[in-house]
């Protein structure tokens, strides 16, 4: 089995930090986000991994190299334009060939691994197994309607969900996927949706399974979720790898080489190498680069190296 990580997204909800640091390389609990994806894949014995990149390709290659530092073999393919997850995975077809593969959304973080789900997929002979998780508000997600452990229908962000099982960002596929991608049509938002591709597998009679996941799952795309996930990964502890002149509250991560002066900091992340001077309090924020402020900073994303485009 091979691995494919989708990491071409711009991370626009975390601008301006992700103008400077590509979202997959943004540190979380002082490890880059993509390291956690590599952990989950290597736990399953997956070492040959393709990273689908976008305009972030030069920085991704520079940061990750050939993967030897992480005990994996990394390849890269470039998604030419952002047209959805199914569009992105199509660029990995040559890399995957006739093998099975695990598809991982690069900004997802999980509390535990998926070895048992990999085994279930491989033993079942299914064309696809999707990790799903019960959630209180399934209308925000792609939702799987199931009969037993078979998925019979997928609905993207339904107004009246028939199930509470959200598609949770990890998928196992066989080569059957490649047969449906050429027939896929854009959705109402103009993208080629992975849920539509899976529905086509179902419609054509292929076995599609649900693998229920009962541990923590985070999507790290917003400031709130980024800080929540960071606190989870730090296990509620402060991680101080730089220097701080000021009171340190709870939920604080300071990157290596960062220098911070403030009255107090809490529930915030200072990126590696940042030089930050704030006369007041820093709260619920993400800060990188050189930042000086004469007042407090609250619920903000700042990066002093971003000069606008």
N, C-alpha and C positions, 0 to 999 in steps of 0.2 A: 504493500500500500504506500502511495505517495501522499504528500501534503501540498495543499495550495492555500496560500494566505492572501486575502484581498486587502491591499494596503494602498490603493490609489487615491482614496478620498482626500479632500482638502482640509477636512476638520474645521469648516468655516465657523461653527458655533464656538470655537475656541480661539478665534482671531482676537488680537493680533499675534498671540504666542505662536500659533501654527503657521503664520506667515514666515517665521524665522526657523522654527523647528517643526519638521513634518509630523503630523499627528502620530504616526506609528513609532516615531522616535522620541516623543514627549515622555520625560521621566515620570514614573508613578512609583512612589515610595523608593525613589532613587534607583530605579531600574527602568530602562526604556520599555514602553508599552509592549513592543513586539517580543521582548524576551519572554513574556508570560505565554504568548502563543507558542513560541518554540518549546517552552517547558511542556505544555500540554501535548504537543505532537510527539516529542521525543519520549514522553511517558508511555506512549502507545507503540514505541518502536519505530516511529516514522522518522527517517533521517534524510530522505531526498525530498526537498521542499522547494516549491516555486513561489516567489513573491510577485504578485501582480502590482505593479507600480504605475504612477502617472507622471505628472511633471516633477514629482519629488524624487525621480529616479537617481540623479547624481548624488544627492545627500543620502539616500537609502543605501546605495552601493558603497559609498565611502564609510558609512557607519557599520554596516553588517558584513561587507566583504563576501568571501565565498562560504561563510558559515563555519569555517573550521574552528574558530574561537568558541563556538557553541556546540561543537560535536555533530554538526549537520552539514549537508551539501546544499548550498543555496544556489538557485537559478533565478533569473529575473526576466519577466516579460512586461511590456508596456501597454497599458490600455490607452488607446489613442485619444479617446474622449470619454467623458463620464456619462455612460448610457445605461447604468444599472448593473446589478450583481451578475445576472445571467450573461450580460454582454462581457463583463470583466472575466468571468471564468472561462469563456470561450477562448481567450488568448492563451490559456494553459493547456489547450488540447494536445498540442505537439509534445509538450513536456510529459503529460500523463500517459499518452498513448492508449494502450488497451488495459492499463492497470486500473485498479480501484483507487479511490483517493478520498482523503478527508479535506473538506472545504471549511476554512476558518476565517471568520470576519476579524480583521486585524485589531479592532478596538474593543473586542469583547474580553471580559475577564471572568474567570470561573473559580469557584471555591475548591473544586476537586476535578479529577480527571475522568476520562471517558473510555478506559480500557474495556470495561464490560460491554459498552455499547458497540465498540469496534468488533468485539468477538461476536455479539449478537448479529450484527450486520453480515459479517463474513460467513457465519454458519447458516444464515437464513436463505441465502441466494437472492435476496432482494436487490432491486435496482437502486434503492435509495433508503437510507434511514436518517431521520431528522431528529435532532435533540429538541425536545419540547419541555416547557416548564409551566406548571399551573401559576397563574398570576391573578391578582384581584381585579385588574382592569384590562381584559384582553382586547378591548376595542382599539388599543394603541398599537397593536402588533398584527403580524400575520398569524392567523389562528388555524389550528389543525382540528378538524372534526374526525373522530376515530370510531372504529368498530373493533373492539378488542385492542390489539396493538397495531392494526393497519389504519393508515390514514386514507380516508375516503374522499375528503374534500378539503381544500385550503381556501381561506377567505382573507384577503388583505384588509386589515383595519375595519372589521365589520361593525355596523352601527348596533346590531343586535346579535352578539356572538352566541353561537350554539354550543360553544365549548370554552373552557378557561385555559386551554393549552396554547401558549404562545410559542412560536418558532424562535428558538433561542440562539441562533447564530452559528451553529456547528452542524455540518451535514456530511454524511458518507454517501458516496456515489460509485456506481459501476459505470462501465463504458456506455450503457444505454442512454445516458444523458446527452451524449454527442448527437444521437439520432433525432432529438427533439429540438435542439437549439436552432437549426436552420429554419424551422417552421414557426418560431416564436415571433409574436407581434408586439410592438410597444404598448405599454399600458396607458391609461388615461393621463399619466404624468410624463409620458414620452420616454419611459425607461423599459428596458428588458428585465423583467422581474424574475428572480429565482423561484418565487412561489408559483408563477405561471408555468415555468418549465417543469416543476415537480407535478403540477396539476396535469400537464400533458402526459407525463409518465403514467399517472393514475388512469387517465382517460384511455390510454392505449393498452391498458391491461397489465402493466407492470406492477410488481409488488412494491409498495412504499410503506415503510414502517415508521412508527413513533418510538423514540427512546426517551422516556421521562427522566428528567434531571431534578434532583431534590436538594441541591446545594445552592450556594449563592451564585448569582449571575448579574453582571453589571455591563451596561452599555455606557462608555465613558465619553460621550460626545458633547456634553454640556459642562459648564463650570460646576453646577451642583453635583452632577454624577461623577465628574472627575475628582472632586474633593471627597465625596463619599467613598469612592472606590479606593482612593489613596489611603484614607483612614482605615478601611478594611484591610488593605494589604500591609499596612504598618501595624496591624493588630492593636490599634488604639494607643500605640506609643508614639512619642515624638522621635523623629529621625533627624539628627543634627550633624551634617557632614561639613558645614561651613562655620563661620563665626557670627555670633549675634551679640550686639550691644543693646540690650533691652529685655523686658520681661517676656518670658516664653509661656504662653498658655497651653491649651491642649490642641491636638490635631495639627501639629506643625511639622513640616518636612523642609529642611534646608539642604540644598544640593551641595556637592563637593565644590570647594573653591568660592562659594558664595560669601559675600560680606554684607551684613545687614545691621543697620542702626534704626531703631524705632522705639516708641514708648512701650508698646506691647504688640505681640503677634499671636494670633490664634486662628485655628481652622484655615490654614493657608499653606501654600507651597511657594518656595523661592527656588528658582531653577539653578542648576549648576553654573558657577561662574558669574552670577548676577552681582551687581553692585547697587545696593538699595539703601536709600536714606529717606526716612519718612518721619516727620516731626510728631505725628500722632500715632494712632493705632492702625494696625493692619489686621483686617478680619475678613474671612471667607473670600480670599483672593488668590490669584495665580500671577506671579511676577517674575520676569526675566530681564536680562540686559541691565543697562544702567538707568535707574529710575530715582528721581529726586522729587519729593512732594512736601509742601509746607503744611499740609493737612493730613487727616486720616484717609486711609484707603479701605473701602469696604465693598465687597461683592463686585470686584473688578478683575479684568484680565489686562495686564500691562506688559509690554515688552519694549524696553528703551531702544532696542536696535531697529525697530520697525519705523521707517520714515514715510510710510504711505507709498502707494503705487499710482 
